[in-house]
Amino acid sequence: MGRYLLRRTAFLLGSLLAAAALLFVLLRLLPGDPANALLSVGATPEQIAAARRQIGSDLPLLQQFGSWLAGLARLDLGTSFVSRLPVGPEIAARLVVTVPLTLLAFVLAVVIALPVGFVAAWRSDRWYGLLLNGVSQLGIAVPAFWIGMLLVTVFALRLRLLPAGGFPRDDWAEPGRALTSLALPVVTIALVMSASLIRYVRSATLDVLGSDYLRTARALGSSFAGAMWRHGLRNAAVPVVSILGIELATTFLGAVVVESVFTLPGLGTMLVEGIAEHDYPVIQGVLVVSTFAVLVIGFAADLVQRLIDPRLRAHVGGGRP
Amino acid sequence: MTSKFVGVIAALALALAACGSGGGEPGGGPAGTPDAGATIEIGSLYEPQNLDNTAGGGQGVTEAFNGNVYEGLFKLTDDGKVENLLAESYEVSDDGLTYTFKLRQGVTFHSGKALTAADAKTSIERVISDDSQSARKSSLTAIESVEAPDDATVVVKLSSRSISLVYNLSYVWVVNAEGKDLTTGEDGTGPYRLGSWKRGSTLSLEPFPGYWGTAPANGGVVFHYFTDATALNNALITGAVDIVTSQQSPDALAQFTGNPDYKISEGHSTTKLLLAFNDRKAPFDEPLVRKAVSSAVDDAKLLESVWAGHGSVIGSMVPPTDPWYEDLTSVNPYDVELAKKQLAQAGYADGFRFTLDTPNYDPHPTAATFIKSELAKVGITVDINVITADEWYTKVYKNHDFAATLQEHVNDRDVVWYGDPDFYWGYDNKQVTDWIEQAEQARTAEEQTELLKKANRRIAEDAASDWIYLYPQIVVAASDLSGYPVNGLNSQFYAYGIKKG
């Protein structure tokens, strides 16, 4: 296990470095000049040159990359070209919105998907099993922003139950208000995410239901619930957990779109603003943090999977124990 | 959606709504008695990029800070007049080259430091310094030196006459530049000081108890920033904001029109939509071709389809709030036959083809499509090339690499750019350049007005650009609100007069 952890950590750091380099190069390939965001119509060529000098976009690329990497190693993400604020603390302030949004949405999606997916498989021949199956298929096709706008129209504009967007100025000082602001975005993401999760839970359950070992357990006298509990769930959980890891990462990234719809001051809106302003340090910072989060989630999902499934543990570490 | 789904959502929504405080309903307080302690919630699409207007703070910081947090020696009122603010009086020498300003006494910065002439001197020098990214820098080039002979006097020496100096100084914030980083904090003399700024979300201003003038009519303001107009209007409908600084979504107006809960006011804007030709290159180096294009496009019809009855067609670069405004819509009237004749005269009887660089945000793409279909009627083929604001800046503004482009020009008094042959559109007319230069050196406002009127008429006759229309300036507010600015000239938004109730 120790060697496995070491290898995975090295792989994680390597991926992060590769992602950082790729990000840096791709951003520089975009047309346009970050100095432009600072200037308005009427700026003179001297002012443009001065702006480039101030933000350092006139330095050689290799030098810019080197100093950015050196900063990363010190956990310093640099300073925004535009706001002149350090990027790290700004990201931390945004995570206060994005992390709860992602986690709440994820939990809600799982809470919806597990029972619905199970019923859709268990009762796949009944009308409501078919209906659940159909609805989840439809759900995959619907974009998140559309669901968000629909929810805003119903719950904010018509019923006036929830705010249409925004987040309290004092963040979580009043948790009730903060939760109220997150309600619609959370439901939006959870609905979209649960649609695809239901598909996975359903097919994993169908596999288990049709398996020989379940039939054998039943033949030996176990009740259906008992056989499901002892043998079925554990087997069905293995593929579902690996999908959950990917889904959690997707939720985190999907928050970008949903935050824009609900004008939440999260990481997603920060990224969108950064791109609009060609604010390289901001874009790089947000993407590095997101990449890191996604890699760590994948890592965690792997670990959980190995805990559930002894067969996976047996194959690691090169030799047999 | 299944009933189970709906049930889950509804239960969750209700539970969350119950534990929240119920959001912010509009109003509060009995009608007719303004609540001086009320906080005004302002919705805006323009978040500052940083807090310094000499470091690229942009339109947003002008909106939030001009007159509210920072004051200049002078102020441009909402109806376009220039008044003394931190300058109590001023004198101009006979040759027009020396301005002596007397400062108002008893003014303190938010930090508690007293305002002195040295602060005013540093403030002006910040704007004209090498590092300054101020949009006003180029209009202050005549300043040769700024002196502060005593604590109450500032002397500005010019290299040439500049009749707009006082007007331009209304955009120069008087700041206390010592000890604070002004890109992330502030130290001004205005009626409000900065409460907090939450990037991507809100900026709050609270009344400054030591203000030298009349205290604000409200208990503070909060600017809420949105990236799209729909979300902004939703916030107004749900009462999360009381007022929207500038309505940019014509379609959304319908839901407020005729609703007693809202007031809609239409003021004067200074934002012009331009079809700007590259006057350096064929075919648009030929005035006849430009005139033909101007006459071939039905500006009024486009305005009607975009803004449904709001806004106006002005026929040139000068908006009605500038003293040198004149209705020039008849110079290049909408007349397809005339356009065809002019094209034939210029040797383009069979038309031609050009690429129109079109910024990717509203209303440019709509306008581009309309122009394309209008010009097709006179045999001109338009290739629409959609670009980002950033690409526009590099390709069109800096490199002058374009045939024609669409762009909104937001400032007042910006007809003077036609006197600069190096500006992106490359209009080069010696007579116009001279008039505009002489206007700046004029001895009286009348003389200045006369010269700029001539220049404006000439660029219209030359169709230096095609001025499509002047945007409307529409403010939508909850009906219990009063005292807000309706023109918002140059993105300013004085908040201290706003009352609730």
Boltz contact constraints between the chains, C-beta under 6 A:
constraints:
  - contact:
      token1: [A, 31]
      token2: [B, 391]
      max_distance: 6.0
  - contact:
      token1: [A, 32]
      token2: [B, 390]
      max_distance: 6.0
  - contact:
      token1: [A, 32]
      token2: [B, 391]
      max_distance: 6.0
  - contact:
      token1: [A, 32]
      token2: [B, 394]
      max_distance: 6.0
  - contact:
      token1: [A, 33]
      token2: [B, 394]
      max_distance: 6.0
  - contact:
      token1: [A, 36]
      token2: [B, 390]
      max_distance: 6.0
  - contact:
      token1: [A, 36]
      token2: [B, 393]
      max_distance: 6.0
  - contact:
      token1: [A, 38]
      token2: [B, 56]
      max_distance: 6.0
  - contact:
      token1: [A, 38]
      token2: [B, 133]
      max_distance: 6.0
  - contact:
      token1: [A, 39]
      token2: [B, 133]
      max_distance: 6.0
  - contact:
      token1: [A, 40]
      token2: [B, 135]
      max_distance: 6.0
  - contact:
      token1: [A, 42]
      token2: [B, 135]
      max_distance: 6.0
  - contact:
      token1: [A, 42]
      token2: [B, 138]
      max_distance: 6.0
  - contact:
      token1: [A, 44]
      token2: [B, 138]
      max_distance: 6.0
  - contact:
      token1: [A, 47]
      token2: [B, 133]
      max_distance: 6.0
  - contact:
      token1: [A, 50]
      token2: [B, 131]
      max_distance: 6.0
  - contact:
      token1: [A, 51]
      token2: [B, 133]
      max_distance: 6.0
  - contact:
      token1: [A, 82]
      token2: [B, 49]
      max_distance: 6.0
  - contact:
      token1: [A, 83]
      token2: [B, 50]
      max_distance: 6.0
  - contact:
      token1: [A, 84]
      token2: [B, 50]
      max_distance: 6.0
  - contact:
      token1: [A, 84]
      token2: [B, 183]
      max_distance: 6.0
  - contact:
      token1: [A, 85]
      token2: [B, 184]
      max_distance: 6.0
  - contact:
      token1: [A, 135]
      token2: [B, 2]
      max_distance: 6.0
  - contact:
      token1: [A, 155]
      token2: [B, 13]
      max_distance: 6.0
  - contact:
      token1: [A, 156]
      token2: [B, 238]
      max_distance: 6.0
  - contact:
      token1: [A, 157]
      token2: [B, 237]
      max_distance: 6.0
  - contact:
      token1: [A, 161]
      token2: [B, 17]
      max_distance: 6.0
  - contact:
      token1: [A, 162]
      token2: [B, 17]
      max_distance: 6.0
  - contact:
      token1: [A, 163]
      token2: [B, 23]
      max_distance: 6.0
  - contact:
      token1: [A, 163]
      token2: [B, 240]
      max_distance: 6.0
  - contact:
      token1: [A, 164]
      token2: [B, 234]
      max_distance: 6.0
  - contact:
      token1: [A, 164]
      token2: [B, 235]
      max_distance: 6.0
  - contact:
      token1: [A, 164]
      token2: [B, 238]
      max_distance: 6.0
  - contact:
      token1: [A, 165]
      token2: [B, 231]
      max_distance: 6.0
  - contact:
      token1: [A, 169]
      token2: [B, 202]
      max_distance: 6.0
  - contact:
      token1: [A, 176]
      token2: [B, 19]
      max_distance: 6.0
  - contact:
      token1: [A, 176]
      token2: [B, 20]
      max_distance: 6.0
  - contact:
      token1: [A, 177]
      token2: [B, 20]
      max_distance: 6.0
  - contact:
      token1: [A, 177]
      token2: [B, 21]
      max_distance: 6.0
  - contact:
      token1: [A, 179]
      token2: [B, 16]
      max_distance: 6.0
  - contact:
      token1: [A, 180]
      token2: [B, 16]
      max_distance: 6.0
  - contact:
      token1: [A, 180]
      token2: [B, 20]
      max_distance: 6.0
  - contact:
      token1: [A, 183]
      token2: [B, 13]
      max_distance: 6.0
  - contact:
      token1: [A, 183]
      token2: [B, 16]
      max_distance: 6.0
  - contact:
      token1: [A, 187]
      token2: [B, 9]
      max_distance: 6.0
  - contact:
      token1: [A, 263]
      token2: [B, 226]
      max_distance: 6.0
  - contact:
      token1: [A, 263]
      token2: [B, 231]
      max_distance: 6.0
  - contact:
      token1: [A, 265]
      token2: [B, 200]
      max_distance: 6.0
  - contact:
      token1: [A, 265]
      token2: [B, 201]
      max_distance: 6.0
  - contact:
      token1: [A, 269]
      token2: [B, 200]
      max_distance: 6.0
  - contact:
      token1: [A, 278]
      token2: [B, 390]
      max_distance: 6.0
